Amino acid sequence: MRSEMLNSILSDLNGSSADIEASAVLSTDGLMMASLLPGGMDEDRVGAMSAAMLSLGDRTAEELARGALEQVLIKGDRGYILMTHAGKEAVVTVLAKPNARLIIFLDVKRAAENIAKII
């Protein structure tokens, strides 16, 4: 039941913008809870990379006195990776196109808030 609700939120998120190519909900230790990833993309790798980046972001924000981490944003020449906390136990990871509009930040934040209510 919970995984169906998480998949529904991810489906709504992916449908909110053509700029969003994939999304996933992971535990903070990298275990996949739900995902809408393209074929051929390894869920375990996405989970491990997300957990590693989130951990590094948390530590960096703390060490540099920036407060609690809200998001990690990675920009590559083929697009963005955006990670946002969904409560204390989960993370939303989104892959977006290189020309993505900033409105996706708001869409991802709303999805993370809805996910936090479920988890």
C-alpha positions in Angstrom: 0.0 0.0 0.0 2.7 2.5 1.0 4.8 1.7 -2.1 1.7 2.3 -4.3 1.2 5.7 -2.7 4.9 6.6 -3.2 4.7 5.5 -6.8 1.6 7.6 -7.3 3.4 10.7 -5.9 6.4 10.0 -8.2 4.1 9.6 -11.2 2.4 12.9 -10.5 5.8 14.5 -10.1 7.1 13.2 -13.3 3.9 14.2 -15.1 4.1 17.8 -13.7 6.9 18.7 -16.1 8.4 17.4 -19.3 11.8 18.4 -17.9 11.7 15.6 -15.3 13.1 12.4 -16.7 13.2 10.2 -13.7 12.5 10.2 -9.9 13.0 7.9 -6.9 12.3 7.8 -3.2 15.1 6.3 -1.1 15.8 5.8 2.5 18.6 8.0 3.8 20.9 4.9 3.8 20.2 4.4 0.1 17.6 1.7 0.0 15.1 2.1 -2.8 11.4 2.6 -1.6 9.9 3.5 -5.0 11.2 4.6 -8.4 10.3 5.7 -11.9 13.7 5.3 -13.5 14.4 4.7 -17.2 15.1 1.1 -18.3 18.7 0.1 -17.9 19.3 2.5 -14.9 20.5 0.5 -11.9 18.3 1.2 -8.8 21.1 0.1 -6.5 23.6 2.5 -8.0 21.1 5.4 -7.9 20.5 4.5 -4.2 24.1 4.3 -3.3 25.1 7.5 -5.1 22.2 9.4 -3.6 23.0 8.3 -0.1 26.7 9.2 -0.5 25.9 12.7 -1.9 23.3 13.3 0.7 25.7 12.3 3.5 28.4 14.6 2.1 25.9 17.4 1.7 24.7 17.0 5.3 28.2 17.1 6.6 29.3 20.0 4.4 26.2 22.1 5.5 27.0 21.4 9.1 30.7 22.0 8.9 30.4 25.3 7.0 27.6 26.5 9.3 24.9 26.6 6.6 22.2 25.1 8.7 20.2 22.0 8.0 20.6 20.6 4.5 17.6 21.1 2.2 18.8 20.1 -1.2 21.7 18.8 -3.2 21.9 20.0 -6.8 24.3 18.5 -9.3 24.5 20.0 -12.8 26.1 18.1 -15.6 26.2 18.9 -19.3 23.4 16.4 -19.9 21.1 17.6 -17.1 20.5 17.9 -13.3 20.3 15.7 -10.3 18.3 17.1 -7.5 18.1 15.5 -4.1 15.7 16.7 -1.4 14.9 15.4 2.1 11.5 13.9 2.5 11.3 14.0 6.3 14.1 12.5 8.3 14.0 9.0 6.9 13.8 9.5 3.1 15.1 11.4 0.1 13.6 12.3 -3.3 16.1 12.1 -6.2 15.1 13.6 -9.5 16.9 13.6 -12.8 16.0 16.6 -15.0 16.9 17.8 -18.5 19.6 20.4 -19.0 17.1 23.1 -19.9 14.8 22.4 -17.0 12.8 25.3 -15.6 13.1 26.4 -12.0 9.5 25.4 -11.4 10.6 21.8 -10.9 12.2 22.9 -7.5 8.7 23.7 -6.3 7.3 20.5 -7.7 10.0 18.4 -6.0 9.5 20.2 -2.7 5.8 19.5 -2.8 6.3 15.9 -3.6 8.9 15.6 -0.8 6.4 17.0 1.7 3.7 14.6 0.6 6.2 11.7 0.8 7.2 12.7 4.3 3.6 12.5 5.4 3.5 8.8 4.3 6.8 7.7 5.7 
